[in-house]
Amino acid sequence: MKEDIKSGTSRLDDFLKTCQSNSVKLTAELIGLDTCLEVWIGYCKKQDKDCRNYDIAVEVMRKIHNLLGKCKKYLEKKQLEKITNSLNHFGFYNLASSLDSK
């Protein structure tokens, strides 16, 4: 996933479609979020602000959307904090604060 974000997230999505266990899906989505965010942070350190490719950021937000949409009832406080930190990283402070209160 770190070498090719599109291919990696596509393979993760294929796995999630066939996976039967909600806890495994949750773990896989959280690992996907961590990896996408790590790739984005590394990418930003290397790239000029004027010529960034935002596909990685879109993947981070897609992972957050999936976690909150499909797995929210399974998320523990520590996992919600991880999502909150990711949202804060992208400047979505209001959205992040709405998760803090839950």
Disulfide bonds with the S-S distance in Angstrom:
none
